[in-house]
Amino acid sequence: MGNAKKKKKIILACADCSERNYSTEKGLNQVNERLELKKYCPRCTSHTVHRETR
């Protein structure tokens, strides 16, 4: 049998305008804390913090 890693699909939303721009995956062992990344938002036309939505 293969060593399958389980991942959860999440959506990232801009902290400033709340637009959902990106989707990514993270491991199930990291479910307790929300992911925050600094990414480009086309609506704000700048790099802003994007947070995981639920």
Gaussian input, Z-matrix of N, CA and C with variables (Angstrom, degrees):
# hf/3-21g

backbone

0 1
 N
 C     1     B1
 C     2     B2     1     A1
 N     3     B3     2     A2     1     D1
 C     4     B4     3     A3     2     D2
 C     5     B5     4     A4     3     D3
 N     6     B6     5     A5     4     D4
 C     7     B7     6     A6     5     D5
 C     8     B8     7     A7     6     D6
 N     9     B9     8     A8     7     D7
 C    10    B10     9     A9     8     D8
 C    11    B11    10    A10     9     D9
 N    12    B12    11    A11    10    D10
 C    13    B13    12    A12    11    D11
 C    14    B14    13    A13    12    D12
 N    15    B15    14    A14    13    D13
 C    16    B16    15    A15    14    D14
 C    17    B17    16    A16    15    D15
 N    18    B18    17    A17    16    D16
 C    19    B19    18    A18    17    D17
 C    20    B20    19    A19    18    D18
 N    21    B21    20    A20    19    D19
 C    22    B22    21    A21    20    D20
 C    23    B23    22    A22    21    D21
 N    24    B24    23    A23    22    D22
 C    25    B25    24    A24    23    D23
 C    26    B26    25    A25    24    D24
 N    27    B27    26    A26    25    D25
 C    28    B28    27    A27    26    D26
 C    29    B29    28    A28    27    D27
 N    30    B30    29    A29    28    D28
 C    31    B31    30    A30    29    D29
 C    32    B32    31    A31    30    D30
 N    33    B33    32    A32    31    D31
 C    34    B34    33    A33    32    D32
 C    35    B35    34    A34    33    D33
 N    36    B36    35    A35    34    D34
 C    37    B37    36    A36    35    D35
 C    38    B38    37    A37    36    D36
 N    39    B39    38    A38    37    D37
 C    40    B40    39    A39    38    D38
 C    41    B41    40    A40    39    D39
 N    42    B42    41    A41    40    D40
 C    43    B43    42    A42    41    D41
 C    44    B44    43    A43    42    D42
 N    45    B45    44    A44    43    D43
 C    46    B46    45    A45    44    D44
 C    47    B47    46    A46    45    D45
 N    48    B48    47    A47    46    D46
 C    49    B49    48    A48    47    D47
 C    50    B50    49    A49    48    D48
 N    51    B51    50    A50    49    D49
 C    52    B52    51    A51    50    D50
 C    53    B53    52    A52    51    D51
 N    54    B54    53    A53    52    D52
 C    55    B55    54    A54    53    D53
 C    56    B56    55    A55    54    D54
 N    57    B57    56    A56    55    D55
 C    58    B58    57    A57    56    D56
 C    59    B59    58    A58    57    D57
 N    60    B60    59    A59    58    D58
 C    61    B61    60    A60    59    D59
 C    62    B62    61    A61    60    D60
 N    63    B63    62    A62    61    D61
 C    64    B64    63    A63    62    D62
 C    65    B65    64    A64    63    D63
 N    66    B66    65    A65    64    D64
 C    67    B67    66    A66    65    D65
 C    68    B68    67    A67    66    D66
 N    69    B69    68    A68    67    D67
 C    70    B70    69    A69    68    D68
 C    71    B71    70    A70    69    D69
 N    72    B72    71    A71    70    D70
 C    73    B73    72    A72    71    D71
 C    74    B74    73    A73    72    D72
 N    75    B75    74    A74    73    D73
 C    76    B76    75    A75    74    D74
 C    77    B77    76    A76    75    D75
 N    78    B78    77    A77    76    D76
 C    79    B79    78    A78    77    D77
 C    80    B80    79    A79    78    D78
 N    81    B81    80    A80    79    D79
 C    82    B82    81    A81    80    D80
 C    83    B83    82    A82    81    D81
 N    84    B84    83    A83    82    D82
 C    85    B85    84    A84    83    D83
 C    86    B86    85    A85    84    D84
 N    87    B87    86    A86    85    D85
 C    88    B88    87    A87    86    D86
 C    89    B89    88    A88    87    D87
 N    90    B90    89    A89    88    D88
 C    91    B91    90    A90    89    D89
 C    92    B92    91    A91    90    D90
 N    93    B93    92    A92    91    D91
 C    94    B94    93    A93    92    D92
 C    95    B95    94    A94    93    D93
 N    96    B96    95    A95    94    D94
 C    97    B97    96    A96    95    D95
 C    98    B98    97    A97    96    D96
 N    99    B99    98    A98    97    D97
 C   100   B100    99    A99    98    D98
 C   101   B101   100   A100    99    D99
 N   102   B102   101   A101   100   D100
 C   103   B103   102   A102   101   D101
 C   104   B104   103   A103   102   D102
 N   105   B105   104   A104   103   D103
 C   106   B106   105   A105   104   D104
 C   107   B107   106   A106   105   D105
 N   108   B108   107   A107   106   D106
 C   109   B109   108   A108   107   D107
 C   110   B110   109   A109   108   D108
 N   111   B111   110   A110   109   D109
 C   112   B112   111   A111   110   D110
 C   113   B113   112   A112   111   D111
 N   114   B114   113   A113   112   D112
 C   115   B115   114   A114   113   D113
 C   116   B116   115   A115   114   D114
 N   117   B117   116   A116   115   D115
 C   118   B118   117   A117   116   D116
 C   119   B119   118   A118   117   D117
 N   120   B120   119   A119   118   D118
 C   121   B121   120   A120   119   D119
 C   122   B122   121   A121   120   D120
 N   123   B123   122   A122   121   D121
 C   124   B124   123   A123   122   D122
 C   125   B125   124   A124   123   D123
 N   126   B126   125   A125   124   D124
 C   127   B127   126   A126   125   D125
 C   128   B128   127   A127   126   D126
 N   129   B129   128   A128   127   D127
 C   130   B130   129   A129   128   D128
 C   131   B131   130   A130   129   D129
 N   132   B132   131   A131   130   D130
 C   133   B133   132   A132   131   D131
 C   134   B134   133   A133   132   D132
 N   135   B135   134   A134   133   D133
 C   136   B136   135   A135   134   D134
 C   137   B137   136   A136   135   D135
 N   138   B138   137   A137   136   D136
 C   139   B139   138   A138   137   D137
 C   140   B140   139   A139   138   D138
 N   141   B141   140   A140   139   D139
 C   142   B142   141   A141   140   D140
 C   143   B143   142   A142   141   D141
 N   144   B144   143   A143   142   D142
 C   145   B145   144   A144   143   D143
 C   146   B146   145   A145   144   D144
 N   147   B147   146   A146   145   D145
 C   148   B148   147   A147   146   D146
 C   149   B149   148   A148   147   D147
 N   150   B150   149   A149   148   D148
 C   151   B151   150   A150   149   D149
 C   152   B152   151   A151   150   D150
 N   153   B153   152   A152   151   D151
 C   154   B154   153   A153   152   D152
 C   155   B155   154   A154   153   D153
 N   156   B156   155   A155   154   D154
 C   157   B157   156   A156   155   D155
 C   158   B158   157   A157   156   D156
 N   159   B159   158   A158   157   D157
 C   160   B160   159   A159   158   D158
 C   161   B161   160   A160   159   D159

   B1=1.4424
   B2=1.5244
   B3=1.3351
   B4=1.4618
   B5=1.5113
   B6=1.2888
   B7=1.4540
   B8=1.5282
   B9=1.3165
   B10=1.4644
   B11=1.5170
   B12=1.3286
   B13=1.4608
   B14=1.5177
   B15=1.3139
   B16=1.4548
   B17=1.5136
   B18=1.3180
   B19=1.4542
   B20=1.5227
   B21=1.3275
   B22=1.4529
   B23=1.5210
   B24=1.3209
   B25=1.4506
   B26=1.5234
   B27=1.3388
   B28=1.4633
   B29=1.5218
   B30=1.3235
   B31=1.4604
   B32=1.5218
   B33=1.3427
   B34=1.4594
   B35=1.5215
   B36=1.3394
   B37=1.4576
   B38=1.5169
   B39=1.3157
   B40=1.4614
   B41=1.5294
   B42=1.3289
   B43=1.4628
   B44=1.5245
   B45=1.3280
   B46=1.4630
   B47=1.5270
   B48=1.3356
   B49=1.4690
   B50=1.5284
   B51=1.3156
   B52=1.4772
   B53=1.5215
   B54=1.3170
   B55=1.4668
   B56=1.5210
   B57=1.3281
   B58=1.4600
   B59=1.5183
   B60=1.3322
   B61=1.4512
   B62=1.5182
   B63=1.3109
   B64=1.4505
   B65=1.5146
   B66=1.3361
   B67=1.4576
   B68=1.5171
   B69=1.3213
   B70=1.4562
   B71=1.5219
   B72=1.3208
   B73=1.4558
   B74=1.5148
   B75=1.3308
   B76=1.4563
   B77=1.5128
   B78=1.3261
   B79=1.4549
   B80=1.5181
   B81=1.3005
   B82=1.4634
   B83=1.5234
   B84=1.3354
   B85=1.4543
   B86=1.5285
   B87=1.3336
   B88=1.4550
   B89=1.5248
   B90=1.3153
   B91=1.4626
   B92=1.5272
   B93=1.3255
   B94=1.4656
   B95=1.5137
   B96=1.3128
   B97=1.4560
   B98=1.5274
   B99=1.3386
   B100=1.4591
   B101=1.5232
   B102=1.3046
   B103=1.4481
   B104=1.5213
   B105=1.3383
   B106=1.4595
   B107=1.5180
   B108=1.3231
   B109=1.4522
   B110=1.5184
   B111=1.3118
   B112=1.4542
   B113=1.5251
   B114=1.3404
   B115=1.4574
   B116=1.5198
   B117=1.3288
   B118=1.4590
   B119=1.5261
   B120=1.3310
   B121=1.4620
   B122=1.5265
   B123=1.3365
   B124=1.4583
   B125=1.5263
   B126=1.3074
   B127=1.4626
   B128=1.5334
   B129=1.3422
   B130=1.4640
   B131=1.5292
   B132=1.3035
   B133=1.4733
   B134=1.5200
   B135=1.3279
   B136=1.4585
   B137=1.5307
   B138=1.3260
   B139=1.4512
   B140=1.5292
   B141=1.3279
   B142=1.4556
   B143=1.5239
   B144=1.3113
   B145=1.4636
   B146=1.5216
   B147=1.3188
   B148=1.4636
   B149=1.5182
   B150=1.3308
   B151=1.4565
   B152=1.5178
   B153=1.3153
   B154=1.4653
   B155=1.5204
   B156=1.3289
   B157=1.4602
   B158=1.5201
   B159=1.3132
   B160=1.4670
   B161=1.5071
   A1=109.81
   A2=116.30
   A3=121.51
   A4=112.12
   A5=115.04
   A6=121.44
   A7=107.98
   A8=116.52
   A9=122.04
   A10=110.60
   A11=115.95
   A12=120.74
   A13=108.08
   A14=116.03
   A15=120.34
   A16=109.62
   A17=116.07
   A18=122.35
   A19=109.18
   A20=115.13
   A21=121.95
   A22=108.01
   A23=117.76
   A24=121.78
   A25=109.39
   A26=116.63
   A27=121.59
   A28=109.95
   A29=116.42
   A30=123.17
   A31=107.93
   A32=115.80
   A33=121.52
   A34=109.41
   A35=116.41
   A36=122.25
   A37=109.46
   A38=116.48
   A39=122.77
   A40=109.20
   A41=116.48
   A42=120.91
   A43=111.74
   A44=118.12
   A45=121.31
   A46=112.80
   A47=116.79
   A48=119.54
   A49=113.25
   A50=118.98
   A51=125.61
   A52=114.13
   A53=117.88
   A54=120.23
   A55=109.27
   A56=116.02
   A57=121.60
   A58=108.60
   A59=116.10
   A60=121.51
   A61=114.56
   A62=118.51
   A63=121.79
   A64=111.31
   A65=116.24
   A66=122.12
   A67=107.59
   A68=115.90
   A69=121.76
   A70=108.76
   A71=116.74
   A72=121.83
   A73=109.17
   A74=115.62
   A75=120.35
   A76=108.47
   A77=115.82
   A78=122.00
   A79=112.30
   A80=116.41
   A81=121.28
   A82=112.28
   A83=118.77
   A84=120.24
   A85=111.72
   A86=119.35
   A87=123.56
   A88=112.49
   A89=118.40
   A90=122.18
   A91=112.09
   A92=118.98
   A93=121.47
   A94=113.28
   A95=118.81
   A96=120.90
   A97=110.66
   A98=116.01
   A99=121.14
   A100=110.22
   A101=115.09
   A102=121.63
   A103=110.18
   A104=117.28
   A105=122.79
   A106=108.39
   A107=116.72
   A108=122.43
   A109=109.79
   A110=116.51
   A111=120.99
   A112=107.29
   A113=116.34
   A114=122.19
   A115=109.62
   A116=115.87
   A117=121.57
   A118=110.40
   A119=116.52
   A120=122.03
   A121=107.87
   A122=118.93
   A123=120.89
   A124=113.39
   A125=117.71
   A126=120.39
   A127=111.52
   A128=116.63
   A129=121.52
   A130=111.91
   A131=117.11
   A132=125.90
   A133=112.56
   A134=116.77
   A135=121.89
   A136=108.93
   A137=115.94
   A138=121.55
   A139=108.70
   A140=116.08
   A141=121.94
   A142=109.61
   A143=116.20
   A144=121.55
   A145=108.56
   A146=116.24
   A147=122.33
   A148=107.70
   A149=116.53
   A150=122.43
   A151=110.30
   A152=114.12
   A153=121.31
   A154=110.12
   A155=116.36
   A156=121.39
   A157=109.54
   A158=115.93
   A159=120.49
   A160=110.21
   D1=149.35
   D2=179.88
   D3=-80.32
   D4=161.35
   D5=177.84
   D6=-96.13
   D7=79.70
   D8=-176.17
   D9=-77.49
   D10=130.21
   D11=176.66
   D12=-94.42
   D13=131.31
   D14=-177.87
   D15=-90.14
   D16=132.50
   D17=-177.85
   D18=-128.38
   D19=155.46
   D20=178.07
   D21=-117.86
   D22=132.64
   D23=179.42
   D24=-82.53
   D25=130.35
   D26=-179.46
   D27=-128.07
   D28=159.57
   D29=178.59
   D30=-117.75
   D31=135.97
   D32=179.56
   D33=-103.87
   D34=132.63
   D35=179.61
   D36=-119.48
   D37=145.52
   D38=179.09
   D39=-66.62
   D40=136.49
   D41=-179.80
   D42=-73.41
   D43=-25.74
   D44=-177.60
   D45=-84.59
   D46=-52.02
   D47=-174.37
   D48=-106.46
   D49=-4.94
   D50=178.07
   D51=64.80
   D52=18.60
   D53=176.57
   D54=-81.54
   D55=137.08
   D56=-179.57
   D57=-88.29
   D58=107.60
   D59=-172.12
   D60=-105.85
   D61=-33.86
   D62=-170.63
   D63=-128.53
   D64=153.07
   D65=170.87
   D66=-131.32
   D67=145.69
   D68=-178.28
   D69=-152.44
   D70=-178.05
   D71=178.66
   D72=-124.02
   D73=151.12
   D74=171.90
   D75=-142.46
   D76=155.95
   D77=-177.20
   D78=-67.64
   D79=153.15
   D80=-178.79
   D81=-69.21
   D82=-18.58
   D83=178.46
   D84=-78.30
   D85=-6.43
   D86=179.38
   D87=-107.49
   D88=18.08
   D89=-172.60
   D90=-67.81
   D91=-24.49
   D92=-174.14
   D93=-65.56
   D94=-37.72
   D95=-176.27
   D96=-109.21
   D97=146.53
   D98=179.80
   D99=-82.85
   D100=143.52
   D101=-178.80
   D102=-83.40
   D103=136.31
   D104=175.58
   D105=-130.50
   D106=124.22
   D107=179.29
   D108=-131.27
   D109=148.73
   D110=175.61
   D111=-94.42
   D112=112.00
   D113=-175.69
   D114=-133.91
   D115=166.88
   D116=-179.50
   D117=-79.72
   D118=131.59
   D119=176.23
   D120=-109.23
   D121=117.91
   D122=-179.55
   D123=-67.85
   D124=-26.17
   D125=179.50
   D126=-74.54
   D127=-40.45
   D128=177.91
   D129=-84.44
   D130=-14.88
   D131=-175.09
   D132=52.48
   D133=42.61
   D134=175.46
   D135=-158.82
   D136=169.41
   D137=175.92
   D138=-83.02
   D139=122.17
   D140=-179.01
   D141=-131.97
   D142=169.36
   D143=176.91
   D144=-75.99
   D145=131.45
   D146=175.02
   D147=-114.35
   D148=130.15
   D149=-176.98
   D150=-113.68
   D151=153.19
   D152=176.93
   D153=-68.67
   D154=133.29
   D155=177.01
   D156=-99.54
   D157=161.36
   D158=178.36
   D159=-122.56

